[in-house]
Amino acid sequence: MAYYRDDRFATFEQFYRCYPVSFIEKPDLEKGDKIIMPPSALDRLASLHIEYPMLFQIKNPSAERVTHCGVLEFVSDEGIIYIPYWMMENMLLQEGDIVKVKNTNLAKGTYVKLQPHTKDFLDISNPKAILETTLRSYSCLTTGDTIMVPYNNKKYYIDIVETKPSPAVSIIETDCEVDFAPPLDYKEPEKQAKPVVFDRKRPKVEDEPPTKIARLTPFTGSGRRLDGKPSAPSVEQTSSPELKQRQTDKEIKGSDSKSSNTVSRRHSGKLVFGSNATTSDIQTTPKVSQENTSQEKSQKEEEPKFKAFTGKKYSLKS
């Protein structure tokens, strides 16, 4: 066993064999980071004027693992220290392994980020309050360590992900902000694909304009006059603008033909009924050349049309 003294830095540095605190029947020490050291260590620390709270760095030379802790008592046997079992697990130590203990000064922590191993810890009604109560048993925190939080007969393990302002900080009598990272067993819910929704509404069909239905037009067809001349269609027989236009044209032609027919009737030698007929027209017949008469007779014979008043002629003269 050897001590090293440096008046400039007042350093305490010693090698000890480590054992779990369960060997001295003090299981309560498992809830914090306090260790049990021999009385000779206290004498050396007092001679170096090490101030309280006393903080130490523990290193496993074989695994190059480092952590930090405080001290509770100086009652162990010489050359032996007792440390919490969770600390031995972090440093990959077995019972009786040799560790290096060195005093250190740590800055007060301002920020700590923690990550639970399981999401069961976050299901506790008030995890921050429980964590605050547990951390009262700790003197310092080191980035990369895993601490144990006992609650309701169950042990919850939490990783120290980040500490500020340094990788190892003191949490004695300080206000420290605590943040939680997602638990190690947390899985993000898979994003479900949005179901394709088909529009069941029938597509709108543009209303087609109603088709024009042909109306029944009575008395259609060609008309016949008693004198054998073609007759103009009546107004009722036509409904479209084209037919009405044609009807108007025919009416105009018909009016002209009536006047000509009247004149022709007066010169044809036939009976004429109406207000236009005079006694002179009835009593006298105009002289018509034989050629015109023969032409009319030939035309009438050729036409297969209906011929009215084709019988014998009678005169009103006695």
TAPE-V563350 format. One record per backbone hydrogen bond with DSSP energy under -1.0 kcal/mol. CO is the residue of the C=O (numbers start at 1). NH is the residue of the N-H. E is the energy in kcal/mol with one decimal. If there is no record, write none. Layout:
CO;NH;E
CO;NH;E
//
This chain:
6;10;-3.9
12;103;-2.1
14;101;-3.6
16;99;-2.9
17;81;-2.5
18;96;-3.0
19;83;-2.4
20;23;-1.7
21;24;-1.5
21;26;-1.3
26;29;-1.5
27;30;-1.9
28;31;-1.7
29;32;-1.3
33;70;-1.5
35;72;-2.7
36;82;-1.8
37;76;-1.7
38;41;-1.0
39;43;-1.6
40;44;-1.9
41;45;-2.3
42;46;-2.4
43;47;-1.9
44;48;-1.2
45;50;-2.1
55;104;-2.4
56;69;-2.1
57;102;-2.0
58;67;-2.2
59;100;-2.3
60;64;-1.8
60;65;-1.0
65;60;-2.9
67;58;-2.5
69;56;-2.8
70;35;-1.5
73;37;-2.6
77;80;-1.8
79;17;-2.3
81;19;-1.7
82;36;-2.2
83;21;-1.2
84;88;-1.4
85;89;-2.1
86;90;-1.8
87;91;-1.6
88;93;-2.9
89;92;-1.0
94;97;-2.0
97;18;-2.4
99;16;-2.3
100;59;-2.0
101;14;-2.8
102;57;-3.8
107;170;-3.2
110;177;-2.3
111;164;-2.3
112;179;-2.5
113;161;-2.1
113;162;-1.4
114;181;-3.4
115;159;-2.6
116;184;-1.8
118;121;-1.0
121;124;-1.1
126;130;-1.7
127;131;-2.5
128;132;-2.4
129;133;-2.0
130;134;-2.1
131;135;-2.5
134;137;-1.8
135;138;-1.6
137;33;-1.2
139;171;-1.9
141;169;-2.3
142;145;-2.0
145;160;-3.0
147;158;-2.8
149;156;-2.2
154;151;-3.1
156;149;-3.6
157;117;-2.3
158;147;-2.6
159;115;-1.9
160;144;-2.7
162;113;-2.7
164;110;-2.8
164;111;-1.4
167;143;-3.0
169;141;-2.3
170;109;-3.2
177;112;-2.8
179;114;-3.3
183;186;-1.5
225;228;-1.2
235;238;-1.1
240;244;-2.3
241;245;-2.4
242;246;-2.6
243;247;-2.7
244;248;-2.5
245;249;-2.5
246;250;-2.5
247;251;-2.5
248;252;-2.2
249;253;-2.4
250;254;-3.3
251;255;-2.6
252;256;-1.8
253;257;-2.6
254;258;-2.3
255;259;-1.8
256;260;-2.2
257;261;-3.4
258;262;-2.8
259;263;-2.0
260;264;-3.4
261;265;-3.6
262;266;-1.7
278;282;-2.2
279;283;-3.0
280;284;-2.4
289;293;-1.8
290;294;-2.4
291;295;-2.4
292;296;-2.4
293;297;-2.2
294;298;-2.3
295;299;-2.4
296;300;-2.4
297;301;-2.1
298;302;-2.0
299;303;-2.1
//
